[in-house]
């Protein structure tokens, strides 16, 4: 098991201190992921910016959750799945949708299934997608804007998921009740 330092505001590099204070202000606590990212102030800053940008896409709360959790589950991130489970609950996302994502079950609507399928195609194929796959996404009611917005969410999740894999980031206490491990197929 590899680990990286999980900083507090006091132990963080000077350039990360204000960013960590911003995290505490936003979440009422210092998420362990942010403490790990603090070792590289520019990476923490980029992560926070990507998070805000993705929140402000055209996606609604359910769609944000489908993209985030689809990627988290595909990457097998034992930190982000519980964290985004709590986030989804706080965003009033239906509990059945949250559990379906965690358990890799079908989505409740064809549109959300198309969003999940497209997200996973982009993740698994490293951005490669066929014309037919894109046509299916568009037929479900999405457009070019949403393809690009998935990439924004993916950018954010690559930073967090990969960091958590390297750091073995400890799940924050408020998210422990949503602990998760990828099921063997």
Number of C-alpha atoms within 10 A of each C-alpha: 6 9 14 15 15 19 21 19 17 10 14 22 14 13 15 26 19 14 21 27 16 15 17 15 11 10 10 10 14 19 21 20 23 25 25 23 27 27 20 14 20 14 16 23 19 15 20 18 13 19 16 12 14 21 14 12 16 12 16 13 17 17 17 23 23 25 25 25 27 23 27 25 22 15 19 19 24 22 26 26 29 24 21 18 25 19 15 22 14 10 14 11 19 12 12 11 20 22 13 14 24 22 14 15 11 14 20 11 11 12 18 20 17 21 27 25 20 20 24 19 16 18 20 14 9 9 12 10 14 9 9 9 14 17 12 17 24 17 12 16 13 16 13 10 10 17 17 12 19 26 17 16 21 24 16 21 23 16 16 23 24 14 18 24 17 12 18 18 26 15 21 16 10 12 17 14 13 17 14 19 14 16 10 4 3
